[in-house]
């Protein structure tokens, strides 16, 4: 059984690019109009991987083989926690994206653009940088 957690986000990396979603610009949601990563709240007894992959499918219509997940880290967020996953997906096919009804648009952006954009959710930048520091050279 997995310990309680709130949700999970997943960074889908395609070489030096990342899949990102522009959040809706609704003032009542967290981080309106900011660049986000696929993911969201946990349902029932999902594992962090199951949560992230379900959200990826709901938001972008993508099915990712869990073998592509190379990073999984828990971050405390009282009273619970959240998970951040990273996946290397060299065979990513943008034509397979079926953008859902959450968010304004999706983009395959360069890592530099995502990390330097002033409207990227700040803690996603921090967590992604943690992953990139230990990323294997053959993934770049």
N, C-alpha and C positions, 0 to 999 in steps of 0.2 A: 504494500500500500504506500502511495506517495504522500508525503507530508502536505498539509494544506498550503496552497499558494493561490495568488490572485489571478495570474495570467502569464502569458508567454509571448515574446516577440522573436522573430527570426530574421536575420540578415542573410539574404540570398546574394551570394557573390558570384559574379561571372567575370573571372579575370580581374581587371581593375575597375569593374563596374558593380553597382548594387541596385537591387530592385527596391523602389521606394514609392510610397503612396502619399499624395497631398490630401490631408484631412479636410473634411467639410469645414466651411467657414461659419460655424454655428456657435455663437457666444457661450452657450450653455454646456458645451463639451470641453474636455481637457484639450489643450493645445490646438485651438481652432486655426485652420489655415497653415498648419505646419507640416513639414515633411516627416513622415512616419515610416515605420517598417511593418510588414504584415504581422498580424498577431492580435491577441485580444484576451478576453476573460475566459477563465477556466469553466468548463461545464462538467457537472457531476464529478466522477472520480478520474478524470483524464490525467495522464502523465503530462509533464511539460512538453514532450515531443508530440504527443497526440493533440494537445491543445494548439500548438504552433502550426502543425500540419493541417488541422481542421480549419483554422482561421485562414491559412494560406489558400486553401481550396475555396472557402466562402468568399474571400476578398478578390482573388485573382483567377479562380478556376483552375489552379495548378495543383498537380499531384507530384510531390517530391518523394523520391525513394529515401527513407531515413538513412541509408548508407552514406548519403552526401553530407550529413550533419557532422561537422568537425569540432564543434564547440558547444558546450552546454554549461551555463553557470547560473547559480542562484544568487539573487540580490535581495537583501532584507528590505522590506517595505512595510513597516508596522501597520497593522497588527499581523501581517502575513509576510509574503515574499513574492517576487516575480522572477521569471526565468528569461534569460537571453541566450538564444541559440544562433549559431552561424553555420551556413552550409555553402560548400563550394559546388557550383553547378555548371561545369564547363559546357555541357550540352544544352544549356537553356535555349528554348525556342520561343521568342517573343510572340510568334503567331499563335501560340497556344494560350495566351493570356485572354481570359474572359472576365473583364473588369466588372466587379459586382456593384452594388448600390450604395456602398459606403465610400466616401471620399470623392474628390473632384477629378482626379486623374492618377494614373500610375506612370512611372518613368524608370527606364534603365539609365541611371546616372553614373558618372564617374565617381570614384571614391572621393577624390579631391573636391568635387562639386558638393557632394553630400556633407562631407566633414566641414567645409568652409561656409556653407549656406547659413545665413543668419536666422532662417526659419526652419532649421532642422531641430527636432526635439533634442535639447542638450544632453540628456543622459544617454540617448542612443549614440551620440558622438563618442562619449566617454567609454561606453561598453564596446563599441566597434573598435576603437583604438586599442583597447585591452586585447581584443582578439587579434588585431592586425600585428601587434607586437610579437606574438608567438606564431603567426601564420607561416606555414611552410613555404619556402621560396618557389617551389614548383607550382604553387597555386596562383602566383602573381601574373 
